Amino acid sequence: MIDAVEREFPWIVVEQVDRVAAACTTFQHPVALILVDIALVKEAEEASGRILRSHPNALAAVIQPNDKVLAAPLAAVAASPLFRSVLPMDFRLDIWLSIIRLMLCGGEYFPPGTPLQSRGNNNDDTLSTYHRYASPVQRERNMAELTMRETQILEMVARGLQNKLIAVEFGLSEHTVKVHLHNIIRKLGVHNRTEAAARFRNFTATAGAL
């Protein structure tokens, strides 16, 4: 699986450690995704504070083994302050890699039928849950709300360009780019530019397949 990830995402460096304590440190490159074996879930939960401080921008997911009998209750995982996703290991490779891609972009994934538990009653949680499971038609409508300039900027973000380079590309100030990004994030109902970029890539991939 590691070979498949490195082939599919050549810009990704995969590192394995056999102890949770070894993950509570700074690596050479920023960590985007932490996958935890089911046997280490309890230990990782106990060290969640150190993990989050070491890798504040990383998404953590539990690896759900092929043998579902060994899997931890997914409802408890969904309510965890550390884990935001579950990575099933019984999917076809292409689907499995698509889930990895989603997680690398900051998106969350739970297998169908997972009894998700609320992490709070604030509006942000309600909004994120709604948009995570919004229908393709609703996602298309959200994308259609973007102006031409917002769509152009979102495309640059999806290509990995930072605000300064986007500003130069369109002859704008960085402040104006930030304002556009704020509007994009609000219209799409996502939390940040990473999720907005993931939504754009998914939308264009779907449009190209139609």
N, C-alpha and C positions, 0 to 999 in steps of 0.2 A: 504493500500500500504506500509506503514511503517513496519507493521508486516511481510509482504512478503519480504521486503528488509532485515530485520534483520534475517529472517529464511534462506534466500539464502546466505547472507554474514555475518556470525556470528561474524566476526572480526570488523564489522562496527558498530559504535555508531551513531544513528540518533538523532539529536536535532532539535527542532522546536522553532522558535521565530516569533513573530507577527509584529515586527518592524525591518526595515532595520538597524536602529542604533544599535539594539541589536546584529546584526551579525558582526558589526565592532569592534570586540574584539577578544582576544585570548581565545580559548577553551582549555580544559584539553588535548585533542588530536589534532594532526594536521588535518586541514580540507582538504579533497580531492575533495569534490563536493558540490557545492552550487546550490540548486534548488529554483528558485524564482517564486512565484505566479504571474500570469499575471497582477494582480491588483497592484503589487508592482514594476513593471518594471521601471517606470519613476523615482520613488524614489531611486531605486537601481542604476540606471544610474547616478543620481546626486551624489550618494555617492560612485561611482565606485573607486575613488582614495583611499578612506579609506578602502574599501573592499579588493582591491588588495594589499594594504600594510599589512593588517591584515592576509590575506591568500594568499601569493604569489604563492603557488603551487596548488591552487584549480582551478578546472574548474567550470565556472558558466553557468547555463542553464536556459532557460525560460520554465516553465511548460505550455504546450499548452493544454487548456481545451478541453473537448469533444465537446463543442459548439464552432465550428470554428468561428462563428460570433464574439465571444468575443476576439479572438486571435489578438495580435498585428501584424502589417505587418512583415512577416518573413524576408523580405529583409532588413528592418531596423535592426532587431536583428542580422542578419548575418554581418552587417557592424559595430556592436557595439564594442567598445573597451573592454567591460566587458564580454558580453555574447558570448560564443563560440559554443553553441549547443541549440537545442530545444528538449524538452522531451514531446512527444505526450502522451495523456492519453486515447486514444481510441484503443490501440493495445491489443492483447491477453497478458495475464500476462507473459507467458514465453518469448515472444518477448520484452515486456516492461522491464523485468529483464535483458535481454541480452543487451539492450541499456544502462541500469544503469551500468552493468558490463563494457561496453566499456568506458563510461564516467569516471568511477572510475580508469580506467587504463590510463586516459588522452586522450582518443580518442574523436573526435567530431562527432556529429550526427545532421543531418537536415533531416526532412521528405522528401520523394521523391517529386520532383517538386518545391522545395523551390528555389526561384530566388536568388541564392547566389550573393552577391556583393563582389568585390575585396576589400581587406583591404589594398591594396598597390600594387605597380608594381614591387616589388623586387623579385628576383629569389626564395627566400625562400617560399613566398606565392604561387608562381606558382608550385613549387615542392611539397609542402604539399597538394595542391588541387589535383594534378595529382595522387599522391600515395593514397590519401584518397578514390578516386574513381577508382583506378586501378582494372582491371579485376582479377578474381581468378587465371587465368593462369599467368598473370604478377606477382602477389604476389608470386605464387609458384616459378617462375623463380628467383625472388629476393632472396627467401629463399634458393634456390639451389646454389646461388653464395657463400654462406657461406662455409668456410672450416669446417672440422670435429671439430677442436678445438673451432672455433667460435660458432658452433652449441651447443657444450657442455657448453660453457660459457653462451650462451643465455638461455639455459635450466635452469641453476642455477639462472640467473637473474629472470626468470619467476617464479621460486620457492620462490623468495623473499630474496635470499642471497646477502649480500653486498660484495664489492670487496675484502675485507680482507679475508673473509671466502672462497670465490671462489679461491683466490690465494693459500690458504692453501690446498684446495681440490685438486688442480692440480699441486702443487709444483712450483708455479710461483710467481713472484714479483707482488705487487699491480700495479706498473707502467705497466707491461706487460699486466695485465688484462685490464687496462684502454685503452691501445693501441688496444687490441682486440675489446673492446666495441666501440671505435671510428670507427673501420672498419665495425663493425656490423651495427651501426647506419647509416653510409654512404651507405652501400650496400642495406639496406632495405629502405632507403629514408625516415627515420623517424626523429623526432627531439631529442629524448632522450631515455634513457633506459626503461622508463615506456611504451612508445609507442612500443619499440622493443619487450618488454615482452608481450604486448597485441597482437602484430602481431604473435608471436610464439604460444601463447595459442590458438588464432583463427585458425592458420594453423594446429596445431596438432588436434584440435577438429574437423576440417573439414576432415582431413586425416582419423581420426578414424571413421568418419561417412560414408566414402566411402566403 
